[in-house]
Amino acid sequence: MDTVASPPSPEKRLATLGIVLPGTAPTPIGSFRNVRCSGNMIYVSGQGPVRDDGTLMRGKVGQDVTPEEARDHARLVAINIMAALRDHLGSLDRVGGVVKLLGLVNAGPDFERHPFVIDGASDLLAEVFGEAGIHARSSFGVGSLPNRISVEIEAIFEAAEDEAQR
């Protein structure tokens, strides 16, 4: 009898990529939660590029920060989004897929490569969640972000099928 191997889980993909999520998600800087579930939808509040040691990646993209650096910052934001998910759900395997991202880039007035920057997060989420990680998205520049961070991203996920029925 032929058996079809199931695709690797998000947690296994994360380990294969050698990515270690922070032990806890960054603490919200306002009166909100990092994650809120409603039905089978999982909403992650805007996360920023915060390193494990609390260092914020700051600056205006196109002026103080190169597009390539900002793309790395967006990847770090995706790591923090996944940390918030794991913190709340216990495992990324409880996530069925990525539905949508909203990416904000702290950009100078002439900067136009917002999609390139947010691709840093989109690409990583697709690597971790596979086909279910390919999502809808908006990305645009803003005049400022909290604490002068370079990038902020909020995300909407769907629960895994077995989670939605709990």
JOFENKA-V640745 format. One record per residue. D_LAST is the distance of its C-alpha to the last C-alpha in Angstrom with 1 decimal. Layout:
D_LAST, D_LAST
//
This chain:
32.6, 31.5, 28.2, 26.8, 25.6, 22.3, 22.8, 22.6, 19.5, 19.9, 20.5, 23.2, 24.7, 25.1, 26.8, 29.0, 30.1, 31.0, 29.1, 28.2, 26.0, 27.2, 25.9, 24.7, 24.4, 27.4, 27.5, 27.4, 31.0, 30.2, 28.2, 24.8, 21.8, 21.4, 17.8, 15.9, 12.5, 12.4, 10.0, 9.7, 13.0, 14.1, 17.6, 20.0, 23.2, 26.5, 27.3, 30.9, 32.8, 32.8, 33.9, 32.7, 35.9, 35.2, 37.7, 37.1, 38.2, 40.4, 42.9, 43.6, 42.9, 46.1, 48.2, 47.1, 44.4, 44.8, 42.3, 41.6, 41.0, 38.7, 36.8, 36.3, 35.2, 32.5, 31.3, 31.1, 29.1, 26.5, 26.5, 25.9, 23.0, 21.4, 22.2, 20.5, 17.3, 17.5, 18.5, 15.5, 12.8, 14.8, 15.3, 16.2, 14.5, 11.2, 13.2, 13.7, 17.0, 19.5, 20.1, 23.1, 25.4, 28.0, 30.8, 33.6, 36.8, 39.4, 42.2, 45.9, 47.1, 48.3, 45.3, 43.7, 41.5, 38.2, 36.2, 37.9, 36.7, 33.0, 33.1, 33.0, 29.3, 28.5, 30.1, 28.3, 24.8, 25.8, 27.0, 23.8, 21.3, 23.8, 23.9, 20.5, 22.3, 25.0, 24.4, 26.2, 28.3, 30.9, 33.4, 36.4, 38.9, 39.2, 42.2, 40.5, 37.2, 36.4, 38.5, 40.2, 37.4, 38.0, 34.6, 31.4, 28.2, 25.1, 22.1, 19.2, 16.5, 13.5, 10.3, 10.3, 9.2, 6.9, 5.3, 5.6, 3.8, 0.0
//
